[in-house]
Amino acid sequence: MVRDAEAHAAEDKRRREIVELKNQSDSLAYQSEKSLGDLGDKVDSVQKGRAEGLIKDLRDAIAQEDEGRMQTLSNELQQLMMQISQSAYSEPQSQPAGGDGGTSGGDEGVVEGEYTVE
């Protein structure tokens, strides 16, 4: 048995790497779908379509256990999702900043107290 285990150690290691890559790819596909759903209309339709296509291709590569495609598609999908997230979250951050400038003008009626030492 020990000899069999040693003889198949490289094969087992290779199989483990593929399974880990499949799990990571599937997790990325799921998270990307969830993020697209959460962001909703904040996502550009062209980017959303491209992301959905990459997710579908990634799931196909997972089913075929195509290691090279899984790595390539995972990298492309990660980069695209970072771009989508940055563009979606950069817009709301600029709006409150403009709104805060308007509220500071509303403090004109506030009078600061004076403190004197006797």
N, C-alpha and C positions, 0 to 999 in steps of 0.2 A: 504493500500500500504506500509506503513511504517513497519507494521508487516511482510509483505511478504519479504521486503528488509532485515529485521533483521533475518528472518528465513533462508534466502538463502545467508547470508553474508559469511558464511564459504565455501559454495559451490562456490560462486563467487570468493573468494580469491584463492581457489584451482585452479579454471579454469584459473585465471590470471597468477598464477605461472607456469602452464603448457604452456600457450601461450608465456610467457617470455622465458622459457627454449627452446621452439621450435624456437623462433626468434634468440636467441643466438646461438643455434646449427646450424641453417641454415646459419647464418652470418659466423660462423667459417668454415663451409663446403665451402662456396663461396670464402672466403679469402684464404683458403688452396689451392683450385683449381687454383686461380689466382696466388698465389705464386709459385706453381709447374710449371705453364705455363711460368712465368717470369724467373724462374731460369733455365729452359730448361735442357741442357746437364750437368749442374753443379751438378744435383741431381743423386745420385746413383740409378741405376735401381731397386734394391731390395727395397730400402726405398721408392722410388716413387710408386712402385706397392703396397706396404703396405699402404701408405697414400691414394692411390686411393681406395683401398678396405675399409679402415676405413671411407672414405667420403661416399661411396655407402651404407655401413651399417648404418652410421649416418642418411643419408637421408631416409632410410627404417624405422629407429626408429622414425624419425620425423613424417612420414606418419602414423605410427601405434600409435603415441602418447605414446610411451613406455618411461616413465620418467627415470627409472633406467638405461636403455640402452643408452639413450641420454646423461646422465651425464657421464657414464663410457666411452663411445666412444668419447665424447668431450674431456675429460681429456687425453685419449690416443692419440688422434689426435693432441692436443696442444703440448704435450711432443714430439711427433714425428716431428712435424713441427719446433719446436725449435731446435732439433738435426739436421734436414736437413738444416735449415738456418745457424746454427753455422758452419757446415762442408762446406757449399757452400761459405760462406763469409770468412772463415778462410784462404782458399787457395789464393784468390786474394790479401789479405793483406800481405802475406808473400812474394809474388813475387815483388811488388813494393819496399819493403824494400831492397831486394837484388839489384834491379835496382838503387836505390838511392846511394848505396855504390859505384857503378861504375861511377856515374856522379860526385861524389866528387873528383875523380882522374882527371877529365877533367879540373879542376880549377888550374892546375899547372902553366899555363901561366899567371895567374893573379898576378900582382905585387901590393902590398898594398902601398899606398902613405905614405910618412913620413911627420910628422908635427913637425916643430921646432919653439920654441918661442924665439924671439930675445929681 
